[in-house]
Amino acid sequence: MIAYPFTYRRAQSVKDAEAMLAHAPDAKLLAGGHSLIPAMKLRLANPSALIDISGLPELSYIRERDGGVAIGAMTTHSEVMDSDLVRHRIPALAHLVSEIGDPAVRHLGTIGGSVANNDPAADYPAAVLGLGATVTTTRRSIAADDFFTGMFATALDEGEIVTEISFPIPKRAGYAKFANPASRYAMVGVFIADTEAGIRVAATGAAGCVFRAQKMEAALADAFSPEAVGSISVSADGLNSDIHGSAEYRAHLITVMAKRAVAAALENRT
Ligand SMILES: Cc1cc2nc3c(=O)[nH]c(=O)nc-3n(C[C@H](O)[C@H](O)[C@H](O)COP(=O)(O)OP(=O)(O)OC[C@H]3O[C@@H](n4cnc5c(N)ncnc54)[C@H](O)[C@@H]3O)c2cc1C
């Protein structure tokens, strides 16, 4: 068995983590470890150093701020799911998080890790893009529309740390996911939000990266009903095709999940 040595260091603060990253450019931040550690076990990642930010209270909070909900990057999925503030102000977000993985994943996985990782089948990117959230880092604020740039790719630069994600409160929103029965990741998940800035529809799991479905947004702006999206057929061009489902199957699922997400938004389901 080939050994892949790496060093492990625990950061005492965000500034400390930044300084450690600057000195070890191929180091990786360790948050909940529920994407990074499996990737290392599979030899898909081989960092020279792990910088553990999991013990930093300054990155773990959920607050109402400027008419929205601000969530620190190290807040776990279960903390978001159980938050009275999130359940009351953005019930669709609490619902989405309740569908991530299983209890073990939700107790350790973090919002910052999920967003920074940008797995094409992850749930959080759909909410971040669907709600038009803002990702704050150690260097700047990045609008969701500019953050997710491709498969496992984001606008983050080398050494840049996600510190917070802030969500505007929608008038209504819903999320529907068709989960892979083995992994619980999204075969397709659709988040729909009726916001002050207009209707936003974001689909995850279907392609290499979360994306907005503009045709559906236009249809829902005319009539916010499941029927409005039910008649829209999505092109399979560029969608994922693998052992779990063809591109055509995923295209069909986008329409079905969009209908369910609108119905959930209308019910204001928690
Ligand atoms: C069995 C299983 C089932 C799962 N099912 C689902 C599912 O259904 N839906 C879903 O969405 N996810 C699922 N996940 C993934 C899970 O949600 C992870 O927790 C999440 O993707 C990554 O968060 P993490 O805190 O564990 O990050 P880590 O694994 O610690 O880190 C992931 C990556 O992000 C980087 N990173 C971490 N924090 C920051 C930060 N603050 N700033 C910059 N970079 C950072 C790390 O360096 C690393 O490259 C599943 C995972 C497992 C193991």
The ligand as an SDF file (V2000), in Angstrom:
LIG
                    3D

 53 58  0  0  0  0  0  0  0  0999 V2000
  -22.2980    9.3520    2.5020 C   0  0  0  0  0  0  0  0  0  0  0  0
  -22.3990   10.8130    2.1090 C   0  0  0  0  0  0  0  0  0  0  0  0
  -23.6110   11.2820    1.6050 C   0  0  0  0  0  0  0  0  0  0  0  0
  -23.7280   12.6210    1.2320 C   0  0  0  0  0  0  0  0  0  0  0  0
  -24.9090   13.0530    0.7070 N   0  0  0  0  0  0  0  0  0  0  0  0
  -25.0430   14.3290    0.3450 C   0  0  0  0  0  0  0  0  0  0  0  0
  -26.2690   14.8140   -0.1830 C   0  0  0  0  0  0  0  0  0  0  0  0
  -27.2780   14.1110   -0.2820 O   0  0  0  0  0  0  0  0  0  0  0  0
  -26.3360   16.1150   -0.5690 N   0  0  0  0  0  0  0  0  0  0  0  0
  -25.2540   16.9550   -0.4390 C   0  0  0  0  0  0  0  0  0  0  0  0
  -25.3720   18.1250   -0.7800 O   0  0  0  0  0  0  0  0  0  0  0  0
  -24.0890   16.5450    0.0750 N   0  0  0  0  0  0  0  0  0  0  0  0
  -23.9690   15.2550    0.4640 C   0  0  0  0  0  0  0  0  0  0  0  0
  -22.7670   14.8350    1.0020 N   0  0  0  0  0  0  0  0  0  0  0  0
  -21.6540   15.7830    1.1110 C   0  0  0  0  0  0  0  0  0  0  0  0
  -21.7250   16.5360    2.4420 C   0  0  0  0  0  0  0  0  0  0  0  0
  -22.8120   17.4430    2.4160 O   0  0  0  0  0  0  0  0  0  0  0  0
  -20.4280   17.3030    2.7510 C   0  0  0  0  0  0  0  0  0  0  0  0
  -20.5120   17.6420    4.0820 O   0  0  0  0  0  0  0  0  0  0  0  0
  -20.1600   18.5610    1.9690 C   0  0  0  0  0  0  0  0  0  0  0  0
  -20.1560   18.3510    0.5940 O   0  0  0  0  0  0  0  0  0  0  0  0
  -18.7870   19.1470    2.2660 C   0  0  0  0  0  0  0  0  0  0  0  0
  -18.7810   19.7750    3.5010 O   0  0  0  0  0  0  0  0  0  0  0  0
  -17.6630   19.4910    4.5410 P   0  0  0  0  0  0  0  0  0  0  0  0
  -17.8570   20.4930    5.6270 O   0  0  0  0  0  0  0  0  0  0  0  0
  -17.6840   18.0630    4.9220 O   0  0  0  0  0  0  0  0  0  0  0  0
  -16.3380   19.8850    3.7270 O   0  0  0  0  0  0  0  0  0  0  0  0
  -14.9050   19.1820    3.6160 P   0  0  0  0  0  0  0  0  0  0  0  0
  -15.0620   17.7970    3.1180 O   0  0  0  0  0  0  0  0  0  0  0  0
  -14.1350   19.3800    4.8730 O   0  0  0  0  0  0  0  0  0  0  0  0
  -14.2660   20.1120    2.4770 O   0  0  0  0  0  0  0  0  0  0  0  0
  -14.7110   20.0580    1.1430 C   0  0  0  0  0  0  0  0  0  0  0  0
  -13.8430   20.9960    0.2830 C   0  0  0  0  0  0  0  0  0  0  0  0
  -14.1550   22.3550    0.5610 O   0  0  0  0  0  0  0  0  0  0  0  0
  -12.9910   23.0520    1.0510 C   0  0  0  0  0  0  0  0  0  0  0  0
  -13.4730   23.9400    2.1170 N   0  0  0  0  0  0  0  0  0  0  0  0
  -14.1150   23.5540    3.2530 C   0  0  0  0  0  0  0  0  0  0  0  0
  -14.4930   24.6410    3.9630 N   0  0  0  0  0  0  0  0  0  0  0  0
  -14.0680   25.7220    3.2650 C   0  0  0  0  0  0  0  0  0  0  0  0
  -14.1750   27.1240    3.4690 C   0  0  0  0  0  0  0  0  0  0  0  0
  -14.8000   27.6450    4.5370 N   0  0  0  0  0  0  0  0  0  0  0  0
  -13.6350   27.9570    2.5350 N   0  0  0  0  0  0  0  0  0  0  0  0
  -13.0170   27.4600    1.4390 C   0  0  0  0  0  0  0  0  0  0  0  0
  -12.8900   26.1430    1.1860 N   0  0  0  0  0  0  0  0  0  0  0  0
  -13.4230   25.2810    2.0870 C   0  0  0  0  0  0  0  0  0  0  0  0
  -12.0420   21.9570    1.5360 C   0  0  0  0  0  0  0  0  0  0  0  0
  -10.6880   22.3670    1.4970 O   0  0  0  0  0  0  0  0  0  0  0  0
  -12.3400   20.8450    0.5320 C   0  0  0  0  0  0  0  0  0  0  0  0
  -11.6480   21.0650   -0.6700 O   0  0  0  0  0  0  0  0  0  0  0  0
  -22.6210   13.5020    1.3780 C   0  0  0  0  0  0  0  0  0  0  0  0
  -21.4080   13.0290    1.9020 C   0  0  0  0  0  0  0  0  0  0  0  0
  -21.2980   11.6990    2.2720 C   0  0  0  0  0  0  0  0  0  0  0  0
  -19.9870   11.2120    2.8540 C   0  0  0  0  0  0  0  0  0  0  0  0
  1  2  1  0
  2  3  1  0
  2 52  2  0
  3  4  2  0
  4  5  1  0
  4 50  1  0
  5  6  2  0
  6  7  1  0
  6 13  1  0
  7  8  2  0
  7  9  1  0
  9 10  1  0
 10 11  2  0
 10 12  1  0
 12 13  2  0
 13 14  1  0
 14 15  1  0
 14 50  1  0
 15 16  1  0
 16 17  1  0
 16 18  1  0
 18 19  1  0
 18 20  1  0
 20 21  1  0
 20 22  1  0
 22 23  1  0
 23 24  1  0
 24 25  2  0
 24 26  1  0
 24 27  1  0
 27 28  1  0
 28 29  2  0
 28 30  1  0
 28 31  1  0
 31 32  1  0
 32 33  1  0
 33 34  1  0
 33 48  1  0
 34 35  1  0
 35 36  1  0
 35 46  1  0
 36 37  1  0
 36 45  1  0
 37 38  2  0
 38 39  1  0
 39 40  1  0
 39 45  2  0
 40 41  1  0
 40 42  2  0
 42 43  1  0
 43 44  2  0
 44 45  1  0
 46 47  1  0
 46 48  1  0
 48 49  1  0
 50 51  2  0
 51 52  1  0
 52 53  1  0
M  END
$$$$
